[in-house]
Amino acid sequence: MTSAASRFADLYAAVGQHYARQVQFLDGGKFEEYAATFTEDGEFQHTPGVTPARTPAGIVAELHAFHERFADDPVQRRHWFNMIDLSPREDGDFDAVFYALVLTVRPGVKEPQVGPSCLVRDVLEITDGSVRNRSRRVEHDQHVQHLQHASR
């Protein structure tokens, strides 16, 4: 493997590990730890039509408010991130675009509820092997207007 390919493989692995930690924090209700994976000026937009949360403290507050809907509905949510496309930006950060799927499981129910299905657009700051989000924008598939190809 060339040194450039090796560096990219190491970078891709670090990004994958970053996302693995994020979903563990998120699904475990560890919102402070999740928010700490963002830069101090980080921005997080995960609900269509809702203003993005800014700063780790703002992200924590948004996540607590969002999860209040589950207060009387004991659920376990699992976020699945996959198909990460990572590209360098001119400013030295990286764009990461990937798919996210959320599964919701209720006690005593074997089959999970599937959805939403999303496209996620992150800007990542990567320094000395440490990965942090500068921003995250989540686009829910059910809210995206799909364009049909003119040839169909």
C-alpha positions as CSV (number, residue, x, y, z in Angstrom):
1,M,0.0,0.0,0.0
2,T,1.3,3.4,-0.9
3,S,2.0,5.9,1.9
4,A,-0.9,8.1,0.7
5,A,-3.3,5.1,0.6
6,S,-2.1,4.1,4.1
7,R,-2.6,7.6,5.5
8,F,-6.1,7.6,4.0
9,A,-6.9,4.2,5.4
10,D,-5.8,5.4,8.9
11,L,-7.9,8.5,8.5
12,Y,-10.9,6.5,7.4
13,A,-10.5,4.2,10.4
14,A,-10.3,7.1,12.8
15,V,-13.5,8.6,11.3
16,G,-15.2,5.2,11.6
17,Q,-14.1,5.0,15.3
18,H,-15.4,8.6,15.9
19,Y,-18.8,7.6,14.6
20,A,-18.9,4.4,16.6
21,R,-18.3,6.4,19.8
22,Q,-20.9,9.0,18.8
23,V,-23.7,6.4,18.3
24,Q,-22.7,4.7,21.5
25,F,-23.0,8.0,23.4
26,L,-26.2,9.0,21.7
27,D,-28.0,5.6,22.1
28,G,-26.8,5.4,25.7
29,G,-28.2,8.8,26.6
30,K,-24.8,10.2,27.2
31,F,-25.5,13.6,25.6
32,E,-22.7,15.5,27.3
33,E,-20.2,13.0,25.9
34,Y,-21.8,13.1,22.5
35,A,-21.7,16.9,22.5
36,A,-18.0,16.8,23.4
37,T,-17.3,15.1,20.0
38,F,-18.1,18.6,18.5
39,T,-15.8,21.6,18.3
40,E,-16.6,24.5,20.7
41,D,-18.4,26.3,17.8
42,G,-20.0,23.1,16.5
43,E,-23.4,23.0,14.9
44,F,-25.9,20.1,15.0
45,Q,-29.1,20.0,13.0
46,H,-31.0,16.7,13.2
47,T,-34.7,17.6,13.0
48,P,-36.3,19.0,9.8
49,G,-37.5,22.6,10.4
50,V,-35.7,23.0,13.7
51,T,-32.9,25.6,14.1
52,P,-29.5,24.0,14.5
53,A,-28.1,23.7,18.0
54,R,-24.8,25.5,18.4
55,T,-21.9,24.8,20.9
56,P,-21.7,21.6,23.0
57,A,-24.0,23.1,25.6
58,G,-26.6,23.9,23.0
59,I,-26.3,20.4,21.6
60,V,-26.9,18.9,25.0
61,A,-29.9,21.0,25.6
62,E,-31.4,20.1,22.2
63,L,-30.9,16.4,22.8
64,H,-32.5,16.5,26.2
65,A,-35.5,18.4,24.7
66,F,-35.8,16.0,21.8
67,H,-35.7,12.9,24.0
68,E,-38.4,14.2,26.3
69,R,-40.9,12.6,23.9
70,F,-39.7,9.2,25.0
71,A,-40.2,9.9,28.8
72,D,-43.4,7.8,29.0
73,D,-42.4,5.4,26.2
74,P,-39.4,3.3,27.2
75,V,-37.5,2.7,24.0
76,Q,-34.0,1.8,22.9
77,R,-32.9,3.7,19.8
78,R,-30.0,2.5,17.7
79,H,-28.3,4.7,15.2
80,W,-26.6,2.9,12.3
81,F,-24.1,4.9,10.3
82,N,-22.8,3.4,7.0
83,M,-21.4,4.1,3.5
84,I,-19.1,7.0,4.6
85,D,-17.7,9.1,1.8
86,L,-14.8,11.2,3.1
87,S,-13.2,14.0,1.1
88,P,-10.7,16.8,2.0
89,R,-11.8,20.4,1.9
90,E,-9.7,23.4,0.8
91,D,-9.7,24.7,4.4
92,G,-8.0,21.5,5.7
93,D,-11.2,20.0,7.2
94,F,-13.0,17.0,5.7
95,D,-16.5,16.5,4.3
96,A,-18.1,13.2,5.3
97,V,-21.4,12.2,3.8
98,F,-23.0,9.0,4.9
99,Y,-26.3,7.1,5.5
100,A,-28.0,6.9,8.9
101,L,-30.8,4.6,9.9
102,V,-32.5,4.7,13.2
103,L,-34.0,1.6,14.8
104,T,-36.4,1.9,17.7
105,V,-37.1,-1.1,20.0
106,R,-39.8,-1.3,22.6
107,P,-39.8,-3.7,25.6
108,G,-41.4,-7.1,24.7
109,V,-41.5,-6.3,21.0
110,K,-39.0,-8.4,18.9
111,E,-39.3,-6.4,15.7
112,P,-37.8,-2.9,15.7
113,Q,-39.4,0.1,14.2
114,V,-37.2,1.2,11.3
115,G,-36.8,4.8,10.5
116,P,-36.0,7.5,9.9
117,S,-33.6,6.9,7.0
118,C,-31.3,9.8,6.6
119,L,-28.4,11.3,4.6
120,V,-25.9,13.0,7.0
121,R,-23.5,15.7,5.9
122,D,-20.6,16.4,8.4
123,V,-17.7,18.7,8.4
124,L,-14.9,17.1,10.4
125,E,-11.9,18.7,12.0
126,I,-9.1,16.1,12.2
127,T,-5.9,17.0,14.0
128,D,-3.3,14.6,15.3
129,G,-5.6,11.6,14.8
130,S,-8.4,13.3,16.9
131,V,-11.7,13.7,15.0
132,R,-14.4,16.3,16.0
133,N,-17.5,17.6,14.2
134,R,-17.5,21.2,13.2
135,S,-21.1,20.6,11.9
136,R,-23.7,18.0,11.2
137,R,-26.7,18.3,9.0
138,V,-29.2,15.4,8.9
139,E,-31.6,15.2,5.9
140,H,-34.5,12.9,6.5
141,D,-35.3,10.9,3.4
142,Q,-39.1,11.3,3.8
143,H,-38.6,15.1,3.6
144,V,-36.4,15.1,0.5
145,Q,-38.1,15.9,-2.8
146,H,-36.8,13.2,-5.1
147,L,-36.3,14.2,-8.7
148,Q,-37.0,11.7,-11.4
149,H,-34.6,11.3,-14.3
150,A,-35.9,13.0,-17.5
151,S,-35.2,9.8,-19.5
152,R,-37.8,7.8,-17.6
